[in-house]
Amino acid sequence: MADLTPCEAHWVKIVEELRDNPAIRDARATLSDPGSTLGDAPTAFAELAGRGELDKSLHEHYLRFAELGCQWSAAEPHSVHGEFWLGNISRALPPLDVEWEVFPGGGRPAPPSSSELRVIDDGPYTGTGFFVALRLQPGVPNPELWYCDGSSDLWLLDLDFLGYFEVLGLTKGAFGWQHLFTDAPLTSEEFGGKVRRLRNMLESLPEIFPDHDYEPLRARLAERLR
């Protein structure tokens, strides 16, 4: 494999943590060789932004991989599953053009149009329909991130671009972790299943990956459930 940047080496290590961990079964990893044909970070982010301009701090998370990801399931007694898929940012595309659910009363921000979004993480192997996309807006150098959990809802994330990938690396893409950072009503009966999944994730991951600190995520879930 070509010489890797620190960011690229970090993500290769995350894939290896899943692929080589005896507590993980069925780890289906995708890891292409980083290619020079995809250009450098300034060029890629300029292509993404089009006529706009994105903050240069975003360049810290730039991957030359055409594709990098892993779909995985934990072995018993754990019951946690996940997937992430990251491509080169210059090739990020809008999601399918669907009509997102709009909540009346102004309690939540109106969802953007699909044409403003560029998908930066999704799950092509499991096909659950989840994705995370950044929102391109004129004059907004630090883009919003929006999360679709596979339903017709689109949720604004309380994470910026770099923060998203930091938590993604920690959770390894365990399904539904993003709801720790949405304003979804987790105390409602409707979200009971998602809360059980979050609790299970935060019980299982510290045992599977004991070298990582999950206490901040546990504290965040506790706060969200108050």
N, CA, C and O of each residue as an XYZ file, in Angstrom:
904
protein
N       0.848     -1.195      0.000
C       0.000      0.000      0.000
C       0.884      1.246      0.000
O       1.935      1.263      0.641
N       0.467      2.267     -0.704
C       1.239      3.497     -0.814
C       1.422      4.125      0.559
O       0.727      3.775      1.513
N       2.372      5.067      0.647
C       2.588      5.783      1.895
C       1.286      6.454      2.325
O       0.617      7.114      1.531
N       0.945      6.271      3.594
C      -0.324      6.782      4.103
C      -0.116      8.051      4.903
O       0.906      8.226      5.566
N      -1.100      8.934      4.833
C      -1.109     10.092      5.704
C      -1.524      9.635      7.103
O      -2.052      8.532      7.244
N      -1.304     10.446      8.145
C      -1.766     10.052      9.488
C      -3.259      9.746      9.536
O      -3.675      8.814     10.224
N      -4.060     10.512      8.820
C      -5.504     10.270      8.793
C      -5.815      8.927      8.150
O      -6.642      8.172      8.661
N      -5.165      8.627      7.047
C      -5.400      7.353      6.361
C      -4.944      6.170      7.211
O      -5.626      5.147      7.276
N      -3.785      6.313      7.865
C      -3.287      5.244      8.729
C      -4.243      4.998      9.901
O      -4.428      3.859     10.330
N      -4.843      6.067     10.411
C      -5.818      5.951     11.496
C      -7.000      5.090     11.069
O      -7.450      4.236     11.833
N      -7.508      5.305      9.856
C      -8.666      4.543      9.401
C      -8.309      3.114      9.020
O      -9.126      2.209      9.189
N      -7.115      2.902      8.516
C      -6.670      1.523      8.264
C      -6.618      0.764      9.584
O      -7.000     -0.405      9.639
N      -6.148      1.414     10.649
C      -6.093      0.775     11.967
C      -7.495      0.427     12.458
O      -7.693     -0.634     13.049
N      -8.469      1.304     12.223
C      -9.843      1.034     12.648
C     -10.392     -0.202     11.929
O     -11.028     -1.054     12.550
N     -10.145     -0.295     10.632
C     -10.578     -1.478      9.882
C      -9.897     -2.726     10.432
O     -10.539     -3.766     10.578
N      -8.611     -2.635     10.736
C      -7.882     -3.785     11.269
C      -8.386     -4.170     12.650
O      -8.424     -5.354     12.985
N      -8.777     -3.177     13.468
C      -9.331     -3.474     14.788
C     -10.584     -4.337     14.672
O     -10.823     -5.212     15.504
N     -11.366     -4.091     13.656
C     -12.570     -4.890     13.436
C     -12.233     -6.246     12.816
O     -12.743     -7.281     13.246
N     -11.393     -6.225     11.830
C     -11.093     -7.445     11.080
C     -10.321     -8.461     11.911
O     -10.489     -9.666     11.726
N      -9.464     -7.983     12.837
C      -8.582     -8.879     13.578
C      -9.058     -9.171     14.998
O      -8.383     -9.891     15.734
N     -10.194     -8.632     15.393
C     -10.674     -8.808     16.759
C     -11.463    -10.111     16.862
O     -12.417    -10.306     16.109
N     -11.086    -11.013     17.780
C     -11.809    -12.280     17.891
C     -13.245    -12.132     18.359
O     -14.044    -13.057     18.214
N     -13.584    -10.965     18.927
C     -14.959    -10.734     19.368
C     -15.850    -10.252     18.232
O     -17.049    -10.050     18.426
N     -15.270    -10.066     17.046
C     -16.030     -9.625     15.875
C     -16.087    -10.768     14.873
O     -15.063    -11.365     14.540
N     -17.281    -11.064     14.398
C     -17.424    -12.077     13.358
C     -17.975    -11.394     12.105
O     -18.566    -10.316     12.168
N     -17.768    -12.043     10.992
C     -18.339    -11.563      9.730
C     -17.935    -10.128      9.417
O     -18.761     -9.337      8.960
N     -16.666     -9.783      9.658
C     -16.189     -8.449      9.311
C     -15.895     -8.405      7.813
O     -14.953     -9.038      7.336
N     -16.694     -7.668      7.098
C     -16.546     -7.557      5.642
C     -15.931     -6.197      5.339
O     -16.625     -5.181      5.306
N     -14.625     -6.192      5.120
C     -13.889     -4.940      4.976
C     -13.631     -4.608      3.519
O     -13.422     -5.495      2.691
N     -13.649     -3.327      3.222
C     -13.300     -2.807      1.902
C     -12.215     -1.760      2.095
O     -12.397     -0.789      2.830
N     -11.099     -1.963      1.436
C      -9.979     -1.049      1.615
C      -9.195     -0.984      0.315
O      -8.395     -1.871      0.019
N      -9.424      0.058     -0.453
C      -8.711      0.213     -1.720
C      -7.361      0.878     -1.472
O      -7.154      1.516     -0.440
N      -6.459      0.726     -2.415
C      -5.163      1.380     -2.311
C      -5.348      2.869     -2.583
O      -5.981      3.224     -3.578
N      -4.813      3.765     -1.726
C      -4.978      5.196     -1.983
C      -4.282      5.588     -3.270
O      -3.128      5.226     -3.501
N      -4.973      6.315     -4.089
C      -4.437      6.640     -5.408
C      -4.160      8.118     -5.585
O      -4.878      8.968     -5.059
N      -3.118      8.411     -6.326
C      -2.764      9.808     -6.607
C      -3.718     10.438     -7.605
O      -3.761     11.662     -7.727
N      -4.488      9.621     -8.324
C      -5.399     10.169     -9.344
C      -6.556     10.940     -8.720
O      -7.241     11.698     -9.407
N      -6.782     10.748     -7.397
C      -7.894     11.435     -6.745
C      -7.523     12.837     -6.275
O      -8.381     13.568     -5.780
N      -6.265     13.220     -6.422
C      -5.868     14.586     -6.121
C      -5.602     14.813     -4.649
O      -5.767     13.919     -3.819
N      -5.178     16.057     -4.342
C      -4.873     16.393     -2.963
C      -6.096     16.984     -2.282
O      -7.133     17.177     -2.916
N      -5.974     17.273     -0.990
C      -7.115     17.744     -0.210
C      -7.676     19.070     -0.734
O      -8.889     19.168     -0.921
N      -6.848     20.096     -0.981
C      -7.425     21.354     -1.483
C      -8.217     21.174     -2.777
O      -9.274     21.780     -2.953
N      -7.701     20.339     -3.682
C      -8.390     20.116     -4.951
C      -9.710     19.383     -4.733
O     -10.734     19.750     -5.308
N      -9.678     18.344     -3.899
C     -10.884     17.545     -3.668
C     -11.977     18.368     -3.002
O     -13.135     18.292     -3.414
N     -11.642     19.149     -1.989
C     -12.654     19.940     -1.298
C     -13.152     21.090     -2.171
O     -14.300     21.516     -2.041
N     -12.302     21.590     -3.051
C     -12.753     22.616     -3.987
C     -13.762     22.035     -4.971
O     -14.746     22.689     -5.316
N     -13.516     20.811     -5.418
C     -14.471     20.150     -6.316
C     -15.795     19.909     -5.599
O     -16.866     20.063     -6.187
N     -15.714     19.533     -4.338
C     -16.924     19.299     -3.557
C     -17.725     20.586     -3.387
O     -18.943     20.599     -3.564
N     -17.031     21.665     -3.043
C     -17.711     22.926     -2.727
C     -18.266     23.618     -3.963
O     -19.199     24.413     -3.849
N     -17.719     23.337     -5.140
C     -18.185     24.004     -6.347
C     -17.859     25.483     -6.288
O     -16.692     25.857     -6.170
N     -18.869     26.323     -6.369
C     -18.653     27.769     -6.338
C     -18.421     28.296     -4.923
O     -17.964     29.424     -4.736
N     -18.737     27.477     -3.944
C     -18.561     27.906     -2.567
C     -17.142     27.645     -2.080
O     -16.249     27.319     -2.862
N     -16.956     27.793     -0.781
C     -15.646     27.570     -0.185
C     -15.839     26.953      1.193
O     -16.613     27.458      2.006
N     -15.133     25.863      1.448
C     -15.202     25.178      2.728
C     -13.949     25.480      3.545
O     -12.868     25.701      2.997
N     -14.117     25.484      4.855
C     -13.014     25.816      5.746
C     -11.850     24.846      5.552
O     -12.049     23.642      5.384
N     -10.645     25.385      5.577
C      -9.467     24.559      5.346
C      -9.228     23.549      6.451
O      -8.496     22.580      6.247
N      -9.830     23.753      7.625
C      -9.662     22.783      8.705
C     -10.230     21.418      8.321
O      -9.795     20.395      8.850
N     -11.203     21.397      7.400
C     -11.785     20.132      6.966
C     -10.765     19.255      6.259
O     -10.931     18.037      6.185
N      -9.708     19.875      5.739
C      -8.693     19.117      5.014
C      -7.981     18.114      5.916
O      -7.344     17.179      5.431
N      -8.092     18.312      7.246
C      -7.445     17.378      8.172
C      -7.986     15.970      8.002
O      -7.281     14.990      8.246
N      -9.255     15.872      7.579
C      -9.824     14.545      7.341
C     -10.014     14.366      5.840
O     -11.098     14.585      5.298
N      -8.949     13.969      5.197
C      -9.009     13.713      3.758
C      -8.435     12.333      3.490
O      -7.320     12.017      3.905
N      -9.205     11.522      2.798
C      -8.805     10.161      2.464
C      -8.687     10.015      0.955
O      -9.595     10.386      0.211
N      -7.576      9.481      0.520
C      -7.397      9.256     -0.922
C      -7.978      7.917     -1.368
O      -7.944      7.599     -2.557
N      -8.507      7.133     -0.440
C      -9.121      5.861     -0.806
C     -10.363      6.105     -1.667
O     -11.177      6.980     -1.370
N     -10.493      5.328     -2.725
C     -11.742      5.374     -3.478
C     -12.877      4.844     -2.621
O     -14.011      5.311     -2.727
N     -12.576      3.867     -1.769
C     -13.554      3.349     -0.830
C     -12.836      2.694      0.350
O     -11.811      2.029      0.196
N     -13.405      2.905      1.511
C     -12.890      2.327      2.739
C     -14.073      2.106      3.668
O     -14.843      3.032      3.922
N     -14.223      0.901      4.172
C     -15.350      0.664      5.057
C     -15.338     -0.740      5.616
O     -14.476     -1.555      5.286
N     -16.320     -1.010      6.476
C     -16.438     -2.337      7.064
C     -17.861     -2.544      7.546
O     -18.442     -1.678      8.201
N     -18.415     -3.700      7.215
C     -19.701     -4.142      7.753
C     -19.380     -5.303      8.682
O     -18.652     -6.220      8.300
N     -19.919     -5.273      9.903
C     -19.481     -6.234     10.906
C     -20.590     -6.593     11.891
O     -21.579     -5.872     12.029
N     -20.405     -7.709     12.563
C     -21.282     -8.150     13.640
C     -20.418     -8.705     14.754
O     -19.419     -9.377     14.496
N     -20.798     -8.428     15.990
C     -20.064     -8.968     17.130
C     -20.490    -10.398     17.401
O     -21.637    -10.776     17.158
N     -19.565    -11.178     17.901
C     -19.860    -12.560     18.273
C     -20.599    -12.581     19.613
O     -20.521    -11.631     20.392
N     -21.306    -13.662     19.863
C     -21.992    -13.818     21.143
C     -20.974    -13.793     22.289
O     -19.852    -14.268     22.114
N     -21.333    -13.258     23.440
C     -22.688    -12.908     23.883
C     -23.139    -11.515     23.494
O     -24.232    -11.088     23.865
N     -22.309    -10.803     22.751
C     -22.666     -9.451     22.352
C     -23.642     -9.480     21.176
O     -23.657    -10.417     20.379
N     -24.436     -8.452     21.094
C     -25.392     -8.340     19.996
C     -25.355     -6.914     19.469
O     -26.299     -6.143     19.638
N     -24.250     -6.587     18.834
C     -24.083     -5.253     18.269
C     -23.532     -5.414     16.859
O     -22.680     -6.265     16.601
N     -24.027     -4.592     15.963
C     -23.680     -4.690     14.549
C     -23.432     -3.279     14.021
O     -23.876     -2.298     14.617
N     -22.727     -3.188     12.911
C     -22.483     -1.862     12.380
C     -21.930     -1.885     10.972
O     -21.623     -2.936     10.410
N     -21.815     -0.703     10.430
C     -21.234     -0.519      9.100
C     -20.881      0.945      8.907
O     -21.596      1.839      9.360
N     -19.780      1.169      8.237
C     -19.459      2.509      7.738
C     -18.823      2.348      6.366
O     -18.211      1.324      6.062
N     -18.976      3.353      5.569
C     -18.380      3.342      4.233
C     -17.996      4.776      3.881
O     -18.847      5.662      3.808
N     -16.710      4.985      3.668
C     -16.184      6.310      3.370
C     -15.530      6.296      2.004
O     -14.699      5.434      1.719
N     -15.895      7.230      1.168
C     -15.271      7.356     -0.141
C     -14.475      8.640     -0.227
O     -14.417      9.412      0.730
N     -13.867      8.863     -1.365
C     -13.150     10.120     -1.566
C     -14.145     11.269     -1.606
O     -15.162     11.196     -2.295
N     -13.848     12.327     -0.867
C     -14.806     13.416     -0.689
C     -15.169     14.099     -2.008
O     -16.270     14.633     -2.143
N     -14.265     14.085     -2.968
C     -14.553     14.739     -4.248
C     -15.625     13.995     -5.034
O     -16.216     14.546     -5.962
N     -15.877     12.728     -4.655
C     -16.870     11.921     -5.366
C     -18.188     11.809     -4.605
O     -19.073     11.051     -5.003
N     -18.320     12.556     -3.518
C     -19.547     12.486     -2.720
C     -20.735     12.959     -3.541
O     -20.662     13.982     -4.220
N     -21.833     12.207     -3.475
C     -23.020     12.471     -4.288
C     -24.214     12.806     -3.402
O     -24.210     12.481     -2.215
N     -25.239     13.452     -3.964
C     -26.473     13.670     -3.190
C     -27.188     12.348     -2.943
O     -27.020     11.402     -3.713
N     -27.985     12.268     -1.876
C     -28.826     11.078     -1.680
C     -29.954     11.075     -2.688
O     -30.130     12.038     -3.435
N     -30.711     10.008     -2.714
C     -31.888      9.967     -3.563
C     -32.825     11.111     -3.201
O     -32.967     11.460     -2.028
N     -33.452     11.682     -4.192
C     -34.344     12.811     -3.968
C     -35.681     12.299     -3.441
O     -36.513     11.801     -4.199
N     -35.869     12.429     -2.135
C     -37.107     11.977     -1.510
C     -37.729     13.156     -0.767
O     -37.095     14.191     -0.564
N     -38.962     12.974     -0.376
C     -39.655     14.018      0.379
C     -39.493     13.725      1.862
O     -40.134     12.825      2.404
N     -38.623     14.499      2.514
C     -38.371     14.295      3.934
C     -39.555     14.763      4.754
O     -40.247     15.717      4.398
N     -39.773     14.070      5.863
C     -40.874     14.439      6.744
C     -40.582     15.786      7.395
O     -39.481     16.014      7.897
N     -41.565     16.671      7.387
C     -41.447     17.990      8.001
C     -42.316     18.019      9.245
O     -43.504     17.700      9.190
N     -41.718     18.402     10.370
C     -42.455     18.443     11.633
C     -43.018     19.836     11.849
O     -42.264     20.808     11.816
N     -44.322     19.964     12.068
C     -44.944     21.277     12.236
C     -44.573     21.897     13.581
O     -44.113     21.217     14.498
N     -44.786     23.193     13.667
C     -44.610     23.887     14.936
C     -43.247     24.475     15.158
O     -43.025     25.132     16.176
N     -42.319     24.264     14.242
C     -41.006     24.882     14.371
C     -40.123     24.257     15.426
O     -39.111     24.847     15.805
N     -40.480     23.069     15.918
C     -39.679     22.427     16.944
C     -38.368     21.869     16.424
O     -37.424     21.673     17.190
N     -38.305     21.613     15.129
C     -37.087     21.089     14.521
C     -36.784     21.881     13.266
O     -37.700     22.377     12.610
N     -35.501     22.008     12.919
C     -35.162     22.716     11.685
C     -35.699     21.977     10.467
O     -35.698     20.747     10.419
N     -36.154     22.741      9.491
C     -36.672     22.127      8.269
C     -35.542     21.396      7.555
O     -34.428     21.914      7.471
N     -35.812     20.206      7.042
C     -34.752     19.461      6.354
C     -34.358     20.139      5.057
O     -35.201     20.741      4.392
N     -33.089     20.049      4.687
C     -32.650     20.631      3.412
C     -33.112     19.787      2.239
O     -33.557     18.653      2.413
N     -33.005     20.338      1.063
C     -33.299     19.559     -0.132
C     -32.143     18.603     -0.402
O     -31.004     18.866     -0.015
N     -32.440     17.510     -1.060
C     -31.403     16.518     -1.354
C     -30.285     17.106     -2.205
O     -29.139     16.664     -2.118
N     -30.611     18.101     -3.028
C     -29.594     18.684     -3.907
C     -28.505     19.415     -3.136
O     -27.417     19.633     -3.668
N     -28.782     19.804     -1.869
C     -27.784     20.481     -1.046
C     -26.868     19.503     -0.324
O     -25.843     19.909      0.225
N     -27.217     18.237     -0.317
C     -26.517     17.252      0.500
C     -25.508     16.448     -0.313
O     -25.699     16.189     -1.501
N     -24.432     16.062      0.360
C     -23.439     15.161     -0.218
C     -23.135     14.073      0.816
O     -22.694     14.370      1.926
N     -23.373     12.818      0.446
C     -23.247     11.701      1.378
C     -21.774     11.427      1.677
O     -20.961     11.273      0.766
N     -21.442     11.369      2.975
C     -20.064     11.104      3.392
C     -19.928      9.784      4.130
O     -18.808      9.339      4.382
N     -21.035      9.148      4.482
C     -20.996      7.854      5.170
C     -22.336      7.164      4.947
O     -23.389      7.790      5.071
N     -22.298      5.878      4.620
C     -23.541      5.126      4.483
C     -23.255      3.640      4.619
O     -22.146      3.239      4.972
N     -24.282      2.816      4.333
C     -24.143      1.379      4.540
C     -24.560      0.582      3.320
O     -25.655      0.020      3.306
N     -23.724      0.514      2.298
C     -24.136     -0.165      1.065
C     -24.296     -1.668      1.191
O     -25.063     -2.261      0.433
N     -23.595     -2.308      2.127
C     -23.665     -3.765      2.235
C     -24.943     -4.216      2.917
O     -25.637     -5.098      2.413
N     -25.264     -3.618      4.065
C     -26.463     -4.023      4.778
C     -27.720     -3.432      4.163
O     -28.806     -3.990      4.320
N     -27.588     -2.312      3.464
C     -28.741     -1.724      2.785
C     -29.827     -1.252      3.727
O     -31.010     -1.331      3.396
N     -29.441     -0.756      4.910
C     -30.436     -0.286      5.874
C     -31.035      1.057      5.484
O     -32.071      1.454      6.018
N     -30.392      1.758      4.559
C     -30.901      3.053      4.125
C     -30.352      4.228      4.918
O     -30.707      5.373      4.639
N     -29.491      3.971      5.903
C     -28.943      5.094      6.659
C     -27.889      5.816      5.835
O     -27.234      5.220      4.980
N     -27.734      7.091      6.100
C     -26.604      7.838      5.552
C     -26.388      9.093      6.381
O     -27.277      9.545      7.102
N     -25.196      9.640      6.262
C     -24.866     10.950      6.818
C     -24.340     11.797      5.679
O     -23.516     11.345      4.884
N     -24.820     13.027      5.604
C     -24.435     13.908      4.508
C     -24.107     15.288      5.044
O     -24.701     15.749      6.019
N     -23.161     15.938      4.398
C     -22.915     17.338      4.707
C     -23.778     18.207      3.800
O     -24.164     17.805      2.703
N     -24.064     19.401      4.289
C     -24.943     20.309      3.560
C     -24.128     21.450      2.978
O     -23.460     22.178      3.713
N     -24.177     21.607      1.688
C     -23.460     22.688      1.013
C     -24.370     23.912      0.926
O     -25.439     23.865      0.317
N     -23.926     25.014      1.546
C     -24.672     26.263      1.521
C     -23.718     27.411      1.218
O     -22.613     27.444      1.762
N     -24.111     28.346      0.372
C     -23.251     29.505      0.099
C     -22.937     30.260      1.384
O     -23.827     30.523      2.193
N     -21.680     30.602      1.563
C     -21.281     31.388      2.717
C     -21.204     30.620      4.016
O     -21.080     31.225      5.081
N     -21.275     29.278      3.957
C     -21.191     28.452      5.174
C     -19.962     27.543      5.033
O     -20.052     26.465      4.446
N     -18.821     27.978      5.569
C     -17.589     27.204      5.373
C     -17.510     25.935      6.204
O     -16.787     25.003      5.852
N     -18.261     25.892      7.323
C     -18.301     24.690      8.155
C     -19.688     24.078      8.031
O     -20.616     24.515      8.712
N     -19.845     23.085      7.180
C     -21.189     22.605      6.812
C     -21.897     21.856      7.926
O     -21.269     21.200      8.757
N     -23.220     21.968      7.923
C     -24.046     21.133      8.780
C     -23.928     19.682      8.335
O     -23.615     19.400      7.178
N     -24.183     18.760      9.271
C     -24.273     17.342      8.956
C     -25.682     16.861      9.269
O     -26.248     17.205     10.307
N     -26.248     16.060      8.363
C     -27.604     15.545      8.508
C     -27.577     14.030      8.429
O     -26.812     13.438      7.666
N     -28.440     13.415      9.245
C     -28.461     11.959      9.393
C     -29.835     11.411      9.058
O     -30.851     11.891      9.561
N     -29.854     10.405      8.207
C     -31.064      9.646      7.924
C     -30.856      8.249      8.497
O     -29.882      7.576      8.159
N     -31.776      7.807      9.369
C     -31.619      6.494     10.009
C     -32.306      5.374      9.233
O     -32.494      4.271      9.746
N     -32.672      5.671      8.002
C     -33.335      4.665      7.170
C     -34.820      4.899      7.052
O     -35.501      4.225      6.279
N     -35.336      5.858      7.820
C     -36.749      6.226      7.736
C     -36.889      7.442      6.825
O     -35.967      7.778      6.082
N     -38.035      8.094      6.886
C     -38.236      9.300      6.086
C     -37.846     10.550      6.866
O     -38.122     11.668      6.430
N     -37.202     10.363      8.023
C     -36.761     11.488      8.837
C     -35.326     11.847      8.497
O     -34.512     10.985      8.163
N     -35.033     13.133      8.590
C     -33.685     13.633      8.398
C     -33.359     14.483      9.621
O     -34.075     15.434      9.934
N     -32.282     14.135     10.305
C     -31.960     14.742     11.590
C     -30.669     15.547     11.504
O     -29.656     15.064     10.997
N     -30.716     16.779     12.006
C     -29.511     17.600     12.087
C     -28.632     17.061     13.214
O     -29.117     16.824     14.321
N     -27.345     16.866     12.938
C     -26.422     16.341     13.937
C     -25.738     17.467     14.700
O     -25.365     18.490     14.126
N     -25.584     17.264     15.978
C     -24.839     18.190     16.824
C     -23.356     17.805     16.796
O     -22.723     17.601     17.832
N     -22.832     17.715     15.580
C     -21.436     17.386     15.334
C     -20.974     18.147     14.103
O     -21.740     18.333     13.158
N     -19.728     18.583     14.114
C     -19.189     19.154     12.891
C     -18.480     18.050     12.099
O     -18.467     16.889     12.508
N     -17.903     18.423     10.983
C     -17.306     17.457     10.057
C     -16.228     16.621     10.733
O     -16.259     15.392     10.666
N     -15.276     17.282     11.385
C     -14.185     16.547     12.025
C     -14.685     15.764     13.234
O     -14.235     14.645     13.481
N     -15.617     16.351     13.990
C     -16.169     15.657     15.151
C     -16.900     14.388     14.770
O     -16.868     13.400     15.503
N     -17.564     14.414     13.614
C     -18.285     13.223     13.173
C     -17.336     12.043     13.009
O     -17.613     10.944     13.490
N     -16.233     12.270     12.338
C     -15.329     11.156     12.070
C     -14.609     10.698     13.334
O     -14.216      9.536     13.438
N     -14.434     11.598     14.288
C     -13.848     11.191     15.563
C     -14.754     10.191     16.277
O     -14.277      9.169     16.770
N     -16.056     10.476     16.336
C     -16.972      9.569     17.022
C     -17.217      8.316     16.188
O     -17.369      7.227     16.742
N     -17.256      8.456     14.878
C     -17.416      7.281     14.015
C     -16.299      6.274     14.264
O     -16.548      5.071     14.339
N     -15.075      6.764     14.391
C     -13.960      5.869     14.649
C     -14.086      5.163     15.984
O     -13.670      4.012     16.123
N     -14.655      5.840     16.961
C     -14.829      5.253     18.292
C     -15.932      4.194     18.298
O     -15.773      3.133     18.902
N     -17.039      4.480     17.631
C     -18.176      3.548     17.610
C     -18.039      2.473     16.552
O     -18.784      1.493     16.562
N     -17.104      2.644     15.646
C     -16.894      1.702     14.536
C     -18.133      1.588     13.643
O     -18.313      0.592     12.942
N     -18.977      2.609     13.675
C     -20.173      2.586     12.840
C     -21.289      1.728     13.390
O     -22.158      1.305     12.627
N     -21.302      1.450     14.697
C     -22.408      0.682     15.286
C     -23.724      1.362     14.916
O     -23.856      2.578     15.056
N     -24.681      0.593     14.453
C     -25.908      1.161     13.901
C     -26.638      2.030     14.926
O     -26.869      1.629     16.066
N     -26.987      3.220     14.478
C     -27.811      4.117     15.276
C     -27.060      5.011     16.233
O     -27.686      5.799     16.942
N     -25.715      4.920     16.283
C     -24.975      5.752     17.239
C     -25.233      7.235     17.024
O     -25.139      8.025     17.963
N     -25.558      7.616     15.795
C     -25.735      9.038     15.481
C     -26.854      9.685     16.288
O     -26.846     10.898     16.497
N     -27.821      8.881     16.745
C     -28.920      9.467     17.514
C     -28.478      9.991     18.879
O     -29.249     10.674     19.554
N     -27.273      9.687     19.288
C     -26.726     10.352     20.469
C     -26.564     11.852     20.218
O     -26.491     12.639     21.162
N     -26.508     12.241     18.957
C     -26.205     13.622     18.589
C     -27.312     14.268     17.765
O     -27.071     15.270     17.091
N     -28.522     13.712     17.806
C     -29.677     14.357     17.186
C     -30.586     14.879     18.293
O     -30.319     14.676     19.478
N     -31.657     15.548     17.896
C     -32.657     15.972     18.896
C     -33.860     15.032     18.878
O     -34.962     15.417     19.269
N     -33.646     13.797     18.422
C     -34.731     12.806     18.429
C     -35.246     12.612     19.854
O     -34.455     12.596     20.798
N     -36.553     12.465     20.019
C     -37.137     12.303     21.364
C     -36.897     10.894     21.902
O     -37.781     10.039     21.843
N     -35.707     10.664     22.421
C     -35.326      9.314     22.827
C     -36.144      8.787     23.996
O     -36.197      7.577     24.218
N     -36.782      9.682     24.747
C     -37.600      9.213     25.875
C     -38.993      8.775     25.440
O     -39.764      8.267     26.255
N     -39.324      8.967     24.171
C     -40.649      8.577     23.706
C     -40.693      7.083     23.397
O     -39.669      6.463     23.109
N     -41.895      6.521     23.462
C     -42.073      5.094     23.201
C     -41.623      4.734     21.789
O     -41.112      3.639     21.554
N     -41.811      5.639     20.874
C     -41.452      5.404     19.475
C     -39.970      5.068     19.312
O     -39.595      4.313     18.415
N     -39.134      5.629     20.180
C     -37.695      5.432     20.049
C     -37.160      4.390     21.026
O     -35.950      4.305     21.237
N     -38.046      3.601     21.621
C     -37.620      2.596     22.582
C     -36.614      1.608     22.014
O     -35.629      1.273     22.671
N     -36.857      1.143     20.801
C     -35.941      0.196     20.179
C     -34.579      0.794     19.914
O     -33.555      0.131     20.080
N     -34.567      2.059     19.497
C     -33.294      2.726     19.224
C     -32.509      2.950     20.508
O     -31.283      2.843     20.514
N     -33.206      3.259     21.590
C     -32.527      3.445     22.873
C     -31.930      2.120     23.349
O     -30.809      2.095     23.857
N     -32.661      1.031     23.190
C     -32.115     -0.283     23.581
C     -30.862     -0.590     22.770
O     -29.902     -1.156     23.293
N     -30.871     -0.225     21.519
C     -29.693     -0.460     20.680
C     -28.513      0.391     21.163
O     -27.378     -0.084     21.190
N     -28.777      1.635     21.541
C     -27.708      2.492     22.048
C     -27.140      1.950     23.354
O     -25.924      1.922     23.547
N     -28.025      1.521     24.248
C     -27.555      0.975     25.518
C     -26.724     -0.287     25.301
O     -25.684     -0.475     25.931
N     -27.195     -1.142     24.409
C     -26.462     -2.365     24.110
C     -25.088     -2.043     23.523
O     -24.089     -2.673     23.871
N     -25.053     -1.056     22.631
C     -23.786     -0.644     22.033
C     -22.799     -0.207     23.106
O     -21.629     -0.588     23.080
N     -23.288      0.609     24.065
C     -22.393      1.169     25.071
C     -22.076      0.195     26.196
O     -21.224      0.481     27.038
N     -22.741     -0.936     26.222
C     -22.343     -2.030     27.103
C     -21.333     -2.947     26.405
O     -20.407     -3.459     27.033
N     -21.527     -3.145     25.105
C     -20.709     -4.115     24.365
C     -19.357     -3.552     23.937
O     -18.333     -4.215     24.107
N     -19.340     -2.341     23.386
C     -18.102     -1.822     22.809
C     -16.962     -1.709     23.829
O     -15.826     -2.035     23.488
N     -17.218     -1.260     25.067
C     -16.098     -1.208     26.010
C     -15.492     -2.574     26.314
O     -14.311     -2.666     26.650
N     -16.289     -3.636     26.198
C     -15.758     -4.982     26.412
C     -15.005     -5.477     25.181
O     -14.006     -6.185     25.307
N     -15.473     -5.109     24.004
C     -14.826     -5.551     22.763
C     -13.559     -4.750     22.492
O     -12.567     -5.287     22.001
N     -13.602     -3.454     22.818
C     -12.464     -2.558     22.577
C     -12.077     -1.871     23.889
O     -12.331     -0.678     24.055
N     -11.466     -2.610     24.822
C     -11.201     -2.057     26.152
C     -10.180     -0.917     26.178
O     -10.070     -0.211     27.180
N      -9.440     -0.735     25.093
C      -8.450      0.339     25.066
C      -9.056      1.698     24.718
O      -8.348      2.705     24.703
N     -10.350      1.735     24.439
C     -11.014      2.995     24.082
C     -11.925      3.450     25.223
O     -12.438      2.638     25.994
N     -12.108      4.743     25.308
C     -12.896      5.348     26.385
C     -14.297      5.690     25.873
O     -14.464      6.570     25.029
N     -15.288      4.989     26.393
C     -16.673      5.216     25.979
C     -17.486      5.977     27.019
O     -18.689      6.173     26.841
N     -16.849      6.407     28.098
C     -17.580      7.109     29.139
C     -18.251      8.392     28.653
O     -19.383      8.660     29.055
N     -17.601      9.206     27.799
C     -18.292     10.401     27.307
C     -19.578     10.084     26.552
O     -20.544     10.843     26.639
N     -19.607      8.982     25.817
C     -20.819      8.600     25.100
C     -21.878      8.077     26.058
O     -23.068      8.324     25.864
N     -21.458      7.361     27.084
C     -22.411      6.909     28.107
C     -23.040      8.107     28.812
O     -24.245      8.135     29.059
N     -22.211      9.088     29.130
C     -22.725     10.284     29.799
C     -23.683     11.040     28.891
O     -24.676     11.600     29.354
N     -23.385     11.054     27.617
C     -24.269     11.757     26.680
C     -25.619     11.052     26.584
O     -26.658     11.712     26.553
N     -25.618      9.724     26.536
C     -26.892      9.005     26.499
C     -27.687      9.263     27.771
O     -28.897      9.482     27.709
N     -27.031      9.241     28.914
C     -27.731      9.514     30.169
C     -28.372     10.892     30.154
O     -29.501     11.064     30.612
N     -27.657     11.864     29.632
C     -28.191     13.226     29.534
C     -29.375     13.287     28.592
O     -30.351     13.986     28.865
N     -29.300     12.563     27.484
C     -30.366     12.593     26.485
C     -31.640     11.936     27.021
O     -32.736     12.229     26.543
N     -31.501     11.052     28.009
C     -32.656     10.317     28.527
C     -33.279     10.988     29.761
O     -34.235     10.467     30.335
N     -32.741     12.131     30.160
C     -33.324     12.844     31.311
C     -34.641     13.521     30.936
O     -35.268     14.163     31.778
